[in-house]
């Protein structure tokens, strides 16, 4: 499981020209899944993201302490392999049906930990608009 966590001053997702989710100051999480990912990895990633002290004054607060918002967007391209040729190979990304289930598991894990995530639309052609606050971007990975 991989995630890109970006601290943002604002972010939104649009689909077909319509805003489907938006946040003010907080975290934008792009999340991708691979074979072998499951409930254990999802729970770890959710807790890790929510516990990170990367918001507030001097990066001293987590999402809850700063009353920050959370936007989560599925991103299968995080598992693109570009080592050979000119076209990305997405064979390491979890197949769509299984990824959809794990995405929902991840969102449920966040909610169980007290978060109220806004979300993109799984599998949709989304446009993600953001203003990176910092900029501040982390890449997190939880291996199986």
C-alpha positions, 0 to 999 in steps of 0.5 A: 500500500502506498500513499502520497500525503500532501499538506494543502491549504485547499483541495478539491476533486471535480468530475465532469466539471462538478465539484464532488469533494473539497477541503480547506487546510488539511491533508490530501491523500492519494492512496494506491493498493497492490497484491497482498494488501489487506486489512492489516495494511489499511489499518496501519496506513490510516493510523499512520496518516492521522498520527503524523504531526505535519500540520499546525505551527512548526509541524507540531500537530496531527490532523485532529489537533489542528482541526484540519480536513482530509481528502482521500483519492484513489490512485492506482498509478502509484503502482506504475512500473516505468523501469522498462519501455516508455509505457507504464506497467500497471500490473502491480496495482490491485485489480479494480474490484479488489481495490474498490473494496480495500479503498472502502476498508481504508475509508472505514478505518479512517472513520473508525479512528475519528476522521471525516474524510472527503473522497474522490469517486473511485474509478472516475476520471477526476481532476484534483485541484490543490494548493500545496501548503509548504510545499510539503509532500510525503510518500508512505509505504506499507509492505505486505 
